[in-house]
Amino acid sequence: MARHAKQQATADPPPEAPEPEFQPKTALGRRLWELRKKIVASGEPLLDWEDLEREIAERRGGVSEHDL
């Protein structure tokens, strides 16, 4: 019996099932998730944190949090 357990431990793990799509729990989360999906579908790249800060600064007339 111990030999059988050892064989299972060394066997390759089964292939992983694809993760289910994220399910937001709040109305705001659902709205933001739908917006994200539209942006991804359009081919527009998502902003990373640095790009997001730059976008906010541009909308504020070039002023960022670091300038305050």
C-alpha positions in Angstrom: 0.0 0.0 0.0 2.9 2.4 0.8 4.4 1.7 -2.6 1.1 2.7 -4.3 1.1 6.0 -2.4 4.7 6.7 -3.4 3.8 6.1 -7.1 1.0 8.6 -6.9 3.2 11.2 -5.4 5.8 10.9 -8.2 3.3 10.7 -11.0 2.8 13.8 -13.2 -0.1 16.0 -12.0 -3.2 16.0 -14.1 -3.5 18.9 -16.6 -5.1 21.9 -15.0 -8.7 22.9 -15.9 -9.0 26.4 -17.3 -9.8 28.9 -14.5 -13.4 30.1 -14.5 -13.9 33.7 -15.5 -13.7 36.3 -12.7 -17.2 37.0 -11.2 -17.4 40.4 -9.5 -19.6 40.5 -6.4 -20.7 44.2 -6.4 -22.5 46.4 -9.0 -19.4 48.6 -9.2 -17.2 45.5 -9.7 -19.5 44.2 -12.5 -19.5 47.6 -14.2 -15.7 47.9 -14.1 -15.2 44.3 -15.2 -17.5 44.9 -18.3 -15.5 48.0 -19.1 -12.2 46.1 -18.8 -13.6 43.4 -21.2 -14.6 46.0 -23.7 -11.1 47.6 -23.6 -9.4 44.2 -24.0 -11.8 43.3 -26.9 -11.0 46.6 -28.7 -7.3 45.8 -28.7 -6.4 48.8 -26.7 -3.6 47.9 -24.2 -4.4 48.0 -20.5 -2.6 50.7 -18.5 0.0 49.6 -15.9 0.4 51.7 -12.7 2.9 54.1 -14.3 0.7 54.7 -17.3 -2.3 55.2 -15.1 -0.4 57.9 -13.1 0.7 59.6 -16.3 -2.9 59.6 -17.7 -4.2 61.1 -14.4 -1.5 63.8 -14.4 -2.3 64.7 -18.1 -6.0 65.1 -17.2 -5.0 67.3 -14.3 -3.0 69.6 -16.5 0.3 68.0 -16.0 0.2 68.0 -12.2 0.9 64.7 -10.5 0.7 63.7 -6.8 4.5 63.9 -6.7 4.3 67.6 -7.6 2.0 68.5 -4.7 
